[in-house]
Amino acid sequence: MHPPTPAAPRQRAALAFIFVTVTLDMLAFGIIIPVLPHLIVQLIGGSIAKAAVWTGAFGALFMLIQFVFSPVQGALSDRFGRRPVILISSFGLGVDFMVMALAPALWLLFIGRAVSGACAASFSTANAYIADIVPREKRAAAYGTLGAAFGIGFIVGPALGGFLGHLHIRLPFWVAAGLSLVNFCYGYFVLPESLPKERRSARFDWRHANPFGALVLLRRYPQVFGMAAVFFLINLAQFSLNSTYVLYTDYRYGWGPQAVGYTLGLVGLCSGLVQAVLVRRLMPTLGERRLILAGLALCIVGYLLFGLAPVSWMFVLGIPFLSLGGLTGPPAQAMMSHQVDPHEQGRLQGALTSLASLAGIFGPALFANLFALFISDHAPVHVPGAAFVLAATLLLAAALIAARVTRRATGIPPVAVDEISPLLPFSELSHEVLPHDPPEHSP
């Protein structure tokens, strides 16, 4: 064991900031979810049908902008450091939410949503920050904690947004702006830089800062490329929930908004507990590979229960299984971060965020249309839960890929992984920035 360094409190403060950053950002986005469609209705003159079309366009725009800007932010953070990118993004979100709160016309609200998509791409930089300062053997737990921050934001945000929106339709936007600006101020005084100058990229390369150029990075690391495919399939499957959950539960079980709200809150709560508690406790026992495969297997069971449950209580039984799928993400991200050089961590996380955004561009239409087809009169067979069955099939493919690409990693000590993709030991991280105990490497 290495004695704790004097700057250990600064490292804990930095980790706390990243957690708070993601939580506040997700709160800010969650707060506007219940009111954005209603604001669109107001701005277009009261037509719900037109508002539905515009709401879909807003969602697609947000994901498209994230797809484009995630690798840009990742490359910028590799070149200039994580701190300025995170702070500028937080400040940009605050200003953008104020613009959206004041928007007198739909086109300005539309532009505001595009800007928020660009600023929200800083999530990839937050993930790269974790890779900079957390020893490899503890990264899965750290990513699990970050995942819990997403869960907290999505549990509290929509509920708070609904309450504020009841008071005034634009109040949630002002609160979201305040959260983002408070986050900027907190980070300005607390957040240290995690990437020393000697570890940064020599230059900013536009070839690698576009989404397709960033994905080329994944091809250079075979195991990362395979796990990125797993990451994409997981994210694509999740859009079956976004696209069909409300309509499916109404169609099959007669659930209203209250039942939907309670069960979605349960999903968020269970997912947060899995990522914040179970990942940390199971990781030392099972290791990354087993945790990834176990999470995928349990999540497949959850999606099948969702899609095939004939009664509502069986559907609810699927929620814990679906939430246990959260065991997969943190170790998968940790495993990928082990393989990539320190000066490319930002590009890696940017590429992964672009993949998630790409899933968000195509996933909603895929699952919504599949749901519509299999409840229509033209359906080859009446299967209302076809979207969830497809999600389970996608995860089965992800499990087969994960089993194959992680096989060579089983039992390999950290030094052997370093030989596959050279990494500077954490002890070389500038102690003037974020010193901590370096991991013990095998001789």
C-alpha positions as CSV (number, residue, x, y, z in Angstrom):
1,M,0.0,0.0,0.0
2,H,1.2,3.5,-0.7
3,P,0.7,6.3,1.9
4,P,-1.9,8.8,1.0
5,T,-0.6,11.9,-0.7
6,P,-1.2,15.4,0.6
7,A,-3.4,16.3,-2.4
8,A,-5.8,13.3,-1.9
9,P,-8.5,15.7,-0.7
10,R,-8.1,17.6,-4.0
11,Q,-8.6,14.4,-6.0
12,R,-11.8,13.6,-3.9
13,A,-13.0,17.1,-4.6
14,A,-12.4,16.6,-8.3
15,L,-14.3,13.3,-8.4
16,A,-17.1,15.0,-6.4
17,F,-17.2,17.8,-8.9
18,I,-17.5,15.4,-11.8
19,F,-20.3,13.6,-10.0
20,V,-22.0,16.9,-9.2
21,T,-21.5,18.1,-12.8
22,V,-23.2,15.1,-14.4
23,T,-26.0,15.2,-11.7
24,L,-26.7,18.9,-12.3
25,D,-26.5,18.6,-16.0
26,M,-29.0,15.6,-16.0
27,L,-31.2,17.5,-13.6
28,A,-31.2,20.5,-15.9
29,F,-32.1,18.3,-18.9
30,G,-34.6,16.3,-16.9
31,I,-36.4,19.4,-15.6
32,I,-37.3,20.6,-19.1
33,I,-38.6,17.2,-20.3
34,P,-42.2,17.6,-19.0
35,V,-42.6,21.2,-20.2
36,L,-40.7,21.4,-23.6
37,P,-43.6,19.8,-25.6
38,H,-46.1,22.1,-23.9
39,L,-44.0,25.1,-24.7
40,I,-43.8,23.9,-28.3
41,V,-47.6,23.7,-28.4
42,Q,-47.9,27.3,-27.2
43,L,-45.4,28.6,-29.8
44,I,-47.1,26.9,-32.8
45,G,-50.6,28.0,-31.8
46,G,-52.0,25.0,-29.9
47,S,-51.9,22.1,-32.4
48,I,-50.9,19.0,-30.6
49,A,-50.5,17.0,-33.8
50,K,-48.0,19.6,-35.2
51,A,-46.3,19.8,-31.7
52,A,-45.7,16.0,-31.8
53,V,-43.9,16.3,-35.1
54,W,-41.8,19.2,-33.8
55,T,-41.0,17.4,-30.6
56,G,-39.7,14.5,-32.6
57,A,-37.6,16.9,-34.7
58,F,-36.2,18.5,-31.5
59,G,-35.2,15.0,-30.2
60,A,-33.5,14.0,-33.5
61,L,-31.7,17.4,-33.7
62,F,-30.4,17.0,-30.2
63,M,-28.9,13.6,-30.9
64,L,-27.5,14.7,-34.3
65,I,-25.7,17.6,-32.7
66,Q,-24.3,15.4,-30.0
67,F,-23.1,12.9,-32.7
68,V,-21.2,15.7,-34.4
69,F,-19.8,17.6,-31.4
70,S,-18.9,14.8,-29.0
71,P,-15.7,13.9,-30.8
72,V,-14.9,17.6,-31.3
73,Q,-15.1,18.2,-27.5
74,G,-13.1,15.0,-26.9
75,A,-10.3,16.1,-29.2
76,L,-10.3,19.6,-27.7
77,S,-10.0,18.1,-24.2
78,D,-7.1,15.9,-25.4
79,R,-5.4,19.0,-26.8
80,F,-6.2,21.8,-24.2
81,G,-7.2,19.8,-21.1
82,R,-10.4,18.6,-19.6
83,R,-11.1,21.6,-17.3
84,P,-11.7,24.4,-19.9
85,V,-13.9,22.2,-22.0
86,I,-16.1,21.2,-19.0
87,L,-16.3,24.7,-17.7
88,I,-17.1,26.3,-21.1
89,S,-19.8,23.6,-21.6
90,S,-21.4,24.3,-18.2
91,F,-21.4,28.1,-18.9
92,G,-22.8,27.5,-22.4
93,L,-25.6,25.4,-21.1
94,G,-26.6,28.1,-18.5
95,V,-26.7,30.8,-21.2
96,D,-28.6,28.6,-23.6
97,F,-31.3,27.6,-21.1
98,M,-31.9,31.4,-20.5
99,V,-32.2,31.9,-24.2
100,M,-34.7,29.1,-24.3
101,A,-36.6,30.5,-21.4
102,L,-37.0,33.8,-23.2
103,A,-37.5,32.4,-26.7
104,P,-40.6,34.1,-28.3
105,A,-40.6,31.9,-31.4
106,L,-40.1,28.3,-32.3
107,W,-37.1,28.8,-34.5
108,L,-35.2,30.4,-31.5
109,L,-36.2,27.5,-29.3
110,F,-35.0,25.1,-32.0
111,I,-31.6,26.8,-32.1
112,G,-31.4,26.7,-28.4
113,R,-32.0,23.0,-28.4
114,A,-29.1,22.6,-30.9
115,V,-26.7,24.6,-28.7
116,S,-27.7,22.5,-25.7
117,G,-26.9,19.4,-27.6
118,A,-23.4,20.7,-28.4
119,C,-22.8,21.7,-24.8
120,A,-24.1,18.4,-23.4
121,A,-21.4,16.6,-25.3
122,S,-19.2,17.4,-22.3
123,F,-20.4,14.1,-20.8
124,S,-17.7,12.5,-22.9
125,T,-15.1,14.8,-21.3
126,A,-16.3,14.0,-17.8
127,N,-15.7,10.3,-18.6
128,A,-12.2,11.1,-19.9
129,Y,-11.5,13.0,-16.7
130,I,-12.4,9.8,-14.7
131,A,-9.9,7.8,-16.9
132,D,-7.2,10.4,-16.2
133,I,-7.4,10.4,-12.4
134,V,-8.7,7.0,-11.3
135,P,-6.4,3.9,-11.3
136,R,-7.5,1.2,-13.7
137,E,-8.6,-1.2,-11.1
138,K,-11.1,1.3,-9.7
139,R,-12.5,2.8,-12.9
140,A,-15.4,0.5,-13.2
141,A,-16.7,1.6,-9.8
142,A,-16.1,5.2,-10.7
143,Y,-18.0,4.9,-13.9
144,G,-20.8,3.2,-11.9
145,T,-20.9,6.2,-9.6
146,L,-21.2,8.4,-12.7
147,G,-24.0,6.2,-14.0
148,A,-25.8,6.8,-10.7
149,A,-25.6,10.5,-11.3
150,F,-27.5,10.0,-14.5
151,G,-30.1,8.0,-12.6
152,I,-30.5,10.7,-9.9
153,G,-30.9,13.4,-12.6
154,F,-33.6,11.4,-14.4
155,I,-35.5,10.5,-11.2
156,V,-35.6,14.0,-9.7
157,G,-35.4,16.2,-12.8
158,P,-38.8,15.3,-14.5
159,A,-40.7,15.4,-11.2
160,L,-39.2,18.8,-10.3
161,G,-39.8,20.0,-13.8
162,G,-43.5,19.0,-13.7
163,F,-43.9,20.8,-10.4
164,L,-42.2,24.0,-11.6
165,G,-44.0,23.9,-15.0
166,H,-47.3,23.8,-13.1
167,L,-46.4,27.2,-11.6
168,H,-45.2,28.6,-14.9
169,I,-44.4,27.0,-18.2
170,R,-40.9,28.7,-18.6
171,L,-39.8,28.4,-14.9
172,P,-38.1,25.0,-15.4
173,F,-35.8,26.6,-18.1
174,W,-34.7,29.3,-15.6
175,V,-34.0,26.8,-12.9
176,A,-32.1,24.7,-15.4
177,A,-30.0,27.8,-16.3
178,G,-29.4,28.4,-12.6
179,L,-28.2,24.9,-12.0
180,S,-25.8,25.0,-15.0
181,L,-24.3,28.4,-13.9
182,V,-23.9,27.3,-10.3
183,N,-22.1,24.3,-11.7
184,F,-19.8,26.5,-13.7
185,C,-19.0,28.7,-10.6
186,Y,-18.4,25.6,-8.4
187,G,-16.1,24.1,-11.0
188,Y,-14.2,27.3,-11.6
189,F,-13.1,27.4,-8.0
190,V,-12.9,23.6,-7.2
191,L,-12.0,21.7,-10.4
192,P,-8.3,21.0,-11.0
193,E,-7.0,20.0,-14.4
194,S,-6.6,16.2,-14.8
195,L,-4.5,16.1,-17.9
196,P,-0.9,17.5,-17.6
197,K,0.5,19.3,-20.6
198,E,3.1,16.6,-21.2
199,R,0.2,14.1,-21.8
200,R,-1.8,16.2,-24.1
201,S,-2.1,15.8,-27.9
202,A,0.6,17.8,-29.8
203,R,-2.1,19.4,-31.9
204,F,-5.8,19.5,-32.6
205,D,-6.6,17.4,-35.7
206,W,-9.9,18.0,-37.5
207,R,-9.5,14.6,-39.1
208,H,-10.0,13.0,-35.7
209,A,-12.5,15.6,-34.4
210,N,-15.3,14.6,-36.7
211,P,-17.5,11.7,-35.7
212,F,-16.3,9.4,-38.5
213,G,-12.7,10.3,-38.0
214,A,-13.1,9.6,-34.3
215,L,-14.6,6.2,-35.0
216,V,-11.4,5.3,-36.9
217,L,-9.6,5.5,-33.5
218,L,-11.7,2.5,-32.4
219,R,-10.3,0.4,-35.3
220,R,-6.8,0.9,-34.0
221,Y,-7.6,-1.1,-30.8
222,P,-9.3,-4.4,-31.7
223,Q,-10.7,-5.1,-28.3
224,V,-12.0,-1.5,-28.0
225,F,-13.6,-1.8,-31.5
226,G,-15.5,-4.9,-30.4
227,M,-16.6,-3.4,-27.1
228,A,-17.7,-0.3,-29.0
229,A,-20.0,-2.4,-31.0
230,V,-21.4,-3.8,-27.7
231,F,-21.8,-0.3,-26.4
232,F,-23.7,0.7,-29.6
233,L,-26.1,-2.3,-29.4
234,I,-26.8,-1.6,-25.7
235,N,-27.7,2.0,-26.4
236,L,-29.8,1.1,-29.4
237,A,-31.8,-1.4,-27.4
238,Q,-32.5,1.2,-24.7
239,F,-34.4,3.3,-27.2
240,S,-37.1,0.7,-27.2
241,L,-38.0,2.1,-23.7
242,N,-37.9,5.8,-24.8
243,S,-40.0,5.1,-27.9
244,T,-42.7,2.7,-26.8
245,Y,-42.8,2.4,-23.0
246,V,-45.7,4.8,-22.4
247,L,-47.8,3.7,-25.4
248,Y,-47.1,0.0,-24.9
249,T,-48.1,0.0,-21.2
250,D,-51.2,2.0,-22.0
251,Y,-52.2,-0.4,-24.9
252,R,-51.5,-3.7,-23.1
253,Y,-52.1,-2.9,-19.4
254,G,-54.3,0.2,-19.5
255,W,-51.7,2.2,-17.5
256,G,-52.2,6.0,-17.2
257,P,-49.6,8.7,-16.5
258,Q,-49.5,8.0,-12.8
259,A,-48.6,4.3,-13.2
260,V,-46.1,5.2,-15.9
261,G,-44.5,7.8,-13.6
262,Y,-44.2,5.4,-10.7
263,T,-42.7,2.6,-12.7
264,L,-40.2,4.9,-14.5
265,G,-39.2,6.2,-11.1
266,L,-38.7,2.6,-10.0
267,V,-36.5,2.0,-13.1
268,G,-34.4,5.0,-12.3
269,L,-34.1,4.1,-8.6
270,C,-33.1,0.5,-9.3
271,S,-30.6,1.6,-12.0
272,G,-29.0,4.1,-9.7
273,L,-28.6,1.5,-6.9
274,V,-27.1,-1.0,-9.3
275,Q,-24.5,1.4,-10.6
276,A,-23.7,3.1,-7.4
277,V,-23.6,0.1,-5.1
278,L,-23.5,-3.3,-6.9
279,V,-20.8,-2.5,-9.5
280,R,-18.5,-1.4,-6.7
281,R,-19.1,-4.5,-4.6
282,L,-19.2,-7.1,-7.4
283,M,-16.3,-5.8,-9.4
284,P,-13.5,-7.2,-7.2
285,T,-15.2,-10.7,-7.1
286,L,-16.4,-11.1,-10.7
287,G,-14.0,-9.0,-12.6
288,E,-14.8,-6.9,-15.7
289,R,-15.5,-9.7,-18.2
290,R,-18.0,-11.7,-16.0
291,L,-19.7,-8.5,-14.8
292,I,-20.3,-7.4,-18.5
293,L,-21.7,-10.8,-19.5
294,A,-23.8,-11.2,-16.3
295,G,-25.3,-7.7,-16.9
296,L,-26.2,-8.5,-20.5
297,A,-27.8,-11.8,-19.6
298,L,-29.9,-10.3,-16.9
299,C,-30.9,-7.4,-19.1
300,I,-32.0,-9.8,-21.8
301,V,-34.3,-11.5,-19.3
302,G,-35.7,-8.0,-18.4
303,Y,-36.5,-7.1,-22.0
304,L,-38.2,-10.5,-22.6
305,L,-40.4,-10.0,-19.6
306,F,-41.3,-6.6,-20.8
307,G,-42.2,-7.8,-24.3
308,L,-43.9,-11.1,-23.4
309,A,-45.6,-10.5,-20.0
310,P,-49.3,-11.1,-20.4
311,V,-50.2,-9.2,-17.1
312,S,-48.8,-6.1,-15.5
313,W,-47.3,-7.6,-12.4
314,M,-45.0,-9.8,-14.7
315,F,-44.0,-6.6,-16.5
316,V,-43.0,-4.9,-13.2
317,L,-41.0,-8.1,-12.4
318,G,-38.9,-7.3,-15.4
319,I,-37.7,-3.9,-14.0
320,P,-35.1,-5.3,-11.5
321,F,-33.7,-7.6,-14.3
322,L,-33.6,-4.6,-16.7
323,S,-31.9,-2.5,-14.1
324,L,-29.2,-5.1,-13.4
325,G,-28.2,-4.6,-17.0
326,G,-26.5,-1.5,-15.6
327,L,-23.7,-3.9,-14.4
328,T,-22.5,-3.9,-18.0
329,G,-21.7,-0.3,-18.7
330,P,-19.1,0.7,-16.1
331,P,-16.8,-2.3,-16.6
332,A,-17.1,-2.0,-20.3
333,Q,-16.1,1.6,-20.3
334,A,-13.3,0.8,-17.9
335,M,-12.0,-2.0,-20.1
336,M,-12.0,0.3,-23.1
337,S,-10.2,3.0,-21.2
338,H,-7.4,0.5,-20.2
339,Q,-6.6,-0.1,-23.9
340,V,-6.3,3.5,-25.1
341,D,-3.3,5.8,-24.6
342,P,-3.8,8.6,-22.0
343,H,-3.6,11.4,-24.6
344,E,-6.5,9.8,-26.6
345,Q,-9.0,9.3,-23.7
346,G,-11.0,12.3,-24.7
347,R,-11.3,11.1,-28.3
348,L,-12.3,7.6,-27.1
349,Q,-15.1,9.0,-24.9
350,G,-16.1,11.4,-27.7
351,A,-16.4,8.4,-30.1
352,L,-18.5,6.4,-27.6
353,T,-20.8,9.4,-27.1
354,S,-21.2,9.7,-30.8
355,L,-22.1,6.1,-31.1
356,A,-24.8,6.6,-28.4
357,S,-26.1,9.6,-30.3
358,L,-26.1,7.7,-33.5
359,A,-28.3,5.1,-31.8
360,G,-30.5,8.0,-30.7
361,I,-31.0,9.2,-34.2
362,F,-32.2,5.9,-35.6
363,G,-33.5,4.0,-32.6
364,P,-36.7,5.9,-31.8
365,A,-38.1,5.6,-35.3
366,L,-37.1,1.9,-35.5
367,F,-38.9,0.8,-32.3
368,A,-41.9,3.1,-32.6
369,N,-42.6,1.8,-36.1
370,L,-42.1,-1.8,-35.1
371,F,-44.6,-1.3,-32.2
372,A,-47.1,0.3,-34.6
373,L,-46.6,-2.5,-37.1
374,F,-47.2,-5.4,-34.7
375,I,-50.4,-3.9,-33.2
376,S,-51.9,-3.0,-36.6
377,D,-54.3,-4.9,-38.7
378,H,-51.5,-5.7,-41.2
379,A,-49.3,-7.3,-38.6
380,P,-48.0,-10.8,-39.6
381,V,-48.6,-11.8,-35.9
382,H,-50.0,-9.8,-33.0
383,V,-47.0,-9.1,-30.8
384,P,-47.4,-5.7,-29.0
385,G,-44.0,-6.2,-27.2
386,A,-42.1,-6.8,-30.5
387,A,-39.9,-3.8,-29.8
388,F,-38.7,-5.2,-26.5
389,V,-38.2,-8.6,-28.1
390,L,-36.0,-7.0,-30.7
391,A,-34.1,-5.2,-27.9
392,A,-33.4,-8.6,-26.2
393,T,-32.2,-9.9,-29.6
394,L,-29.8,-7.0,-30.0
395,L,-28.4,-7.6,-26.5
396,L,-27.9,-11.3,-27.3
397,A,-25.8,-10.2,-30.2
398,A,-23.9,-7.8,-27.9
399,A,-23.3,-10.7,-25.4
400,L,-21.9,-12.9,-28.1
401,I,-19.5,-10.1,-29.3
402,A,-18.5,-9.3,-25.7
403,A,-17.8,-12.9,-24.9
404,R,-15.5,-13.1,-28.0
405,V,-13.6,-9.8,-27.7
406,T,-13.0,-10.1,-23.9
407,R,-11.8,-13.7,-24.0
408,R,-8.2,-12.7,-24.4
409,A,-8.5,-10.3,-21.5
410,T,-9.4,-13.0,-19.0
411,G,-6.6,-13.4,-16.5
412,I,-4.3,-10.8,-18.1
413,P,-2.5,-8.7,-15.5
414,P,-2.4,-4.9,-16.0
415,V,1.2,-5.0,-17.4
416,A,0.1,-7.3,-20.2
417,V,-2.7,-5.0,-21.1
418,D,-0.2,-2.2,-21.1
419,E,1.9,-4.1,-23.7
420,I,-1.1,-4.3,-25.9
421,S,-1.7,-0.6,-25.7
422,P,1.1,1.3,-23.9
423,L,-0.1,3.4,-21.0
424,L,2.0,5.6,-18.8
425,P,1.8,4.5,-15.2
426,F,-0.3,6.7,-13.0
427,S,2.6,7.5,-10.8
428,E,3.9,9.7,-13.6
429,L,0.8,11.9,-13.4
430,S,2.0,15.3,-12.3
431,H,1.7,15.4,-8.5
432,E,1.2,19.1,-8.8
433,V,-2.1,18.3,-10.5
434,L,-3.9,15.3,-9.0
435,P,-1.4,13.0,-7.1
436,H,-2.8,9.7,-5.8
437,D,-1.6,6.2,-5.1
438,P,-0.4,4.6,-8.3
439,P,-1.7,1.1,-9.0
440,E,0.5,-1.8,-8.3
441,H,1.7,-3.3,-11.6
442,S,2.8,-6.9,-12.0
443,P,6.6,-7.2,-12.5
